[in-house]
Amino acid sequence: MPGGMQLKTEVLATSACALCGACLDWCPYLKNMEDHLVLSFDCPVQEHGRCYSVCPRTFTDWQAVNEHFLAGIPYDADIGAFQTVYRVKGRQPLGEQQDGGTVSTLLQTALLEKMVDAMLVTGHEDGLTPLPFLMEDAGDIQKVAGSRFLASPGLRKIIEAREKGIEKLAVVGRPCQVQALRKMEYNKPPEVPALDVLSIGLFCMWSLAWSFKDYLARTYPGITFSRMAIPQHGVELISNEGTKQVSLEEIKEYIRPGCAYCLDMTAELADISVGAFEPALGWNTVLVRSERGKDLLERARSRDLLQVEEYPPEELNRLRQASRNKKARGLSMIKQAADQQRFAPFIDMSQSPYQEIIAESSGKEGF
């Protein structure tokens, strides 16, 4: 089966798509309509085309990928390979930053230290609709500060970066996007020059479909929303009429279906991963994974741009459990889809630690 048609059959038609954007713009047959990918014409490319080889929802030996990029780093079955974990916050706020502003500060550092030539980030065009940007000026970071909870196919900008001759690129992405970045390099044909990528991964439980905007328009007619936040008690939407509260139950139906199959909460293949530090507002959890991620954090600290503190052991245990719970839910959904012959598993479920999690969850709801 041609590569694009196989992608359509295994990923697009099964709602497993993560909307990472890695397959877009390289292929004339794949198009996106808001947050839906479609194959506009039958693809003639034989065997596995590029779209299939980079997709995080096609079969992958993730253990081999991990060993390739994070060799020698101690592996944690719950949160992936990492060297150290800290709680961190920026000393100099940048725009409408999220939590401790650590991601914005790391990007600023990477540009100031000339570790990268440009950065691929996600901003917005109307407060909620995500829009990917390629930026080369540290002064522009404040324009895209803050998290986006609607999914964005931001990796489509990789081709633009190549066309511009960018050689060193910082990429901020969800776990699925970091997986696609790693597959791009891991499966790269020998004749294609490598793109030097510094990856900053974001913790992620799920992303929202763009239909969430329709829900807001119906529920809050005439109100303009500028940003979102998800503290422990629910969802906060900041608008021209103050902050609106939405329960997690209300937004469940707008979570993208592909997120149900995700096994990665903490962007395990990134150079450095960043999420909220839930016990205290204004701080981030930072997992330093690769040597490059360690170097980036140290440079930010040496410039006195970040406050870096030890991580509470009890919070690390909580983080591990939350991540393990997501893996268990994802494995249950993959197994269920495979049992119903909706699609073939895109992982080898016989590998450890998958088997350990399955065994631990056996008998519980979903298994």
N, C-alpha and C positions, 0 to 999 in steps of 0.2 A: 504494500500500500504506500503511495507517495507520502512524504513527510508531513505536508500540511494537512492532508486528509486524515492521517493517523492522529495528528494533534486535535483535529476536529472531533474525531470519533472518541478518543480517550479522555480529552480534557474539556473542550468547549461544549460538547453535547451532553456531558455528564455533570455540568455545573461545578467541576472541580477547579476551574480557573482561579488563580490567585490575583489576577489583574496586576501583575508586576510590570508589564510593558516590555519585557525583554524580547518578545517575538515581533513587536511592531516596528514599522518603518524600514526594516531590512527586507521585508517581504511585501510585494505589490498586491498580494491576495488577501492579506489580513488587514482588517480595518476595525476601529473601535467607535462605537456609538455610545457616547457618554461612558458608562462603565460596563458595556457589553462588547465582547470581541466577536467578530463574525468573519467567516471565510467568504469573500465576495464571489470568488470563482473557484472551480475545482483546481487544486494545485497539481502541477505536473512533475514536481521535483520528486525523484525516486529515492527510496530508502529514507533514512532519517535526515531531514533537512535541518537547517540551523534552528528554526523555530522549535522543533522537537528536542534538539540537543540541549537547549538552554532552559527549557521550561522546568520549573521546580515541581511540577505535577506529573512529569513523565518518569519512568523507572530510573532510579538512581541508587548507587551504592554510597550512601552518605558517610559511612565509616571510612571508605577509601578517600572520599573528598576531604573529610576532616583530617585524615592522616597526611594528606598532600599539603594542606595549607597551614595546619596547626601541629605539625610533627613535633614531638617532644614536650608538648604542653599537657599537663595532667588533665585527663578526661573525667568529667563528672557526668554520671548517667542522667542526671536531672536537668542540669543547666549547661552542659557542654564543656569543652576544654577552656580553662581559664587559669591565669596566674594569680591574680589578686582581685579582691572586691572592696570597694570603698563607698562611703557616702560622700557626695560632692555637691558643691554649688558654686556658681560664678560670683566673682567679687564685683563685677561691673555689669549691671543689667543691660541687656541688648533688646530693645523693643518689647514686644508682647511675648516674652520668653515663657516657656512651659516649665513648671516646677523650678528647678535650680538653675536653668539656663545653661546647663553643661554642654549640650550639643552645639549651641551657638558659639560658646566659648572655644570649644575644640575646633570648630571650623575656622574661627578667627585665628587661632594659633597656627593651624595648618597652613593658612595663607601667609601670615606674617613670617613664619619660619621657612617659607618656600618649600614646604614638604609637598605641596601640590600646586598646580597651575590654575586650577578652577575647581568648582564644587557643583555637584548635582543635588539640588534640594527641591522640596515641594513647598510652594507658597499657595496663594489662593487668588481668585479673581473677584469674588463677591463675599468674602468672609468665611464661606463654607466649601465651595467647589475647589478641589485641589488642582493645582497647576504646577507642572514641573518647570524648573528654571536651571539654566547653566549660568553660573556667576563667577567672575574673576576678581571681584573687588570686595575686600573685607568689610567695607562700609555698607555694602548692600545686605549684609546678613540680617540686620534688624528688620528688613522688609519681609523676611520669610520666617521670622522667629515664631515659635508656637507650634503645637501639634495639629495635624489634620487627621480626622477620624473617618472621612470618606476615602475610599480606596482611590489611588492614583496610579496609572500606568507609567510611572516616571522613568523607567529604564529605557523607554523609547528614545530618550535624549542621548543615549550612549553613541548612537550613530552620528548625531550632530557633533558630539565631542571629538570623534574621530575625524570628521570632515573639517573641523576647525584646527586640526593638528595638535590638539591637547594631548599631552603625553602622560601627565600625572593628574589624577582626578580624585577628589574626595566625594564619596557617595553616601548620602544618608538614606537609609531604607528600612522597610519592614523586614522581618525575618525571611519571608518568601522572596523578597527582592535581593537580599544578601545571598540566598541560596542560588538564585539565577545568576548573579555576578560570578559566583564561584564556578558554576557550571560553564559559563562563558569561557573562562580561562581553562578549566579542566578539560573541556572538550574542544578547545580551539585547534583548528587545523594548523599544522606547522608553518604554513606559508603566511598566515595572518599575524601581523605584529601584535605583541601583547600590549594591553593598556594597563599602566601602572595605577592600580586602584587602592585607595585608603578607604576602608569601609567602616562606617559608624552605624551600628545596628540599633534599632529601636525595639524595646519590649512591646509585644503586641498580643492581645488576646483575640481580637477580631477587628475587621474593618466594616464600615457601613456602606451599603449600596446607595447610589445617588438618589434613589426613590425616597430616601429620608428627607430630602429637601422638599418633596411634595407633601410629606406628612407635616412638616413645619409650616408650609404655606397654608395648609388646611386648618391646622390647629391654632396658628397665630397669624391670621391674615393682617397684612399691612405692616408687620414688624420685620425689621432688618436685623439679621444676626451677623456678628462680626467674628466670633470665635467660639470654640467648645472646650470644655474640660471635663474629665471624668474622675472626680474624687471618689472615695469609698462609698459615699451615700447615694450615688447616682450620676446623672449627667447634668452639667450646668451649661446653659447656652447664654452667652453674653450678647445683649441686643441694645437697640436704641431706646428700649423701655425697661432697661435693667436686666437682671439675671433671671432666667426662667429655669425651673427645675423639671427634669424629666426622669422618670424611674427607669431602671435597667429593663424592667419587664416590658415597658412600652416600646423600647427600641429593639427588642429581640428579633422581631419579624423583619427588621431592616439589616440584620447582619448578613453579609455575603455568604451564600451557601458554601463556597469553596473554603471558607475559614474553618468549617467543621472538620476538615480533613488535615488541618495543620497540626504538626507535632512540635513546633518550635515557638516557645514564648519569648525567649531571651536573645534571639538572633545569634545562634550558637556559632556561626561561621564568620562572624564579623571580626575585625581587628580589635574593636572595642565596642561594648554594648551598653546602652543607657536606657534607664527606665525611671519611673517615679520611686521615691523613697516614701513608702506609705505611712510610716509612723510619724513623720514630721513634714509639714508643708514647706515648700521652698528648697527642697533637697532632691538630689537624684541618687539612684543606685547605679554604680558603674562597675562593670565586669571588664577587667583588662585581660585580653586573650592573647594576642600575638605580641612579638617584640616591637612591632611597629606601633601597635596600640599603646604599649607601655611608653614608648618614646614620645608619642603625642601628648599623653597625659603629663609626663614629666616636664615637657617643654612649656605646657600651659601653667603648671605649678611654678616653674622657675621664673616665669614672667609675672607671677603673683596675680594671675587671672582666675585661678581656681582655689577654693578652700577644700582640702582633701582630708578626710578623717577616717579612722578605723570603722569597720562595719560591724554592727552588733551580731554576735553569733546566732541569737534567737531569730533575728530578721533573715539571716541567710537560710536558716532552716525553713522559715515560712516561704521564702522565695523558691527554694528547692521543691517544696510540697506543691506550691501553686503551679510550677512548671510541670511537675510529674502528673498532676491532675489533668492538665491540658493534654499531655501526651496520651494518657489513658483514654480520654474522651475521643481524641483523634483516631487512635488505634481502633477503638470500638466502632467508629463510623466507617473507617476504611474496611474493616472486617465485614461489617454489615453490608456495605456496598458490593464487596467481592462475593459474599454469600448469595446476594440477590442478582449477581452477574450484571451489575450496572457498570462496573469497570474493574479492570485488573489492578491489584495493589501496585502503587508506584514505589514501594519499598519492599525489601526482603523481610517479611515479618518473622522469619525464623532466626534472624540475627539478635544478638544481645545488644542493647538492653531491651529491645522490643518484647522479647519473650518473657523477660523478668516482669515487665509492667503488665503484660497480658495475664501471666500467672498470678500476680498479686491482685489483679482486678477480677479474676475469674469468679463468677457467681454473683458479681455485682450487676446492677442495672446496666444494660448495654452489652454485656458479654455473656 
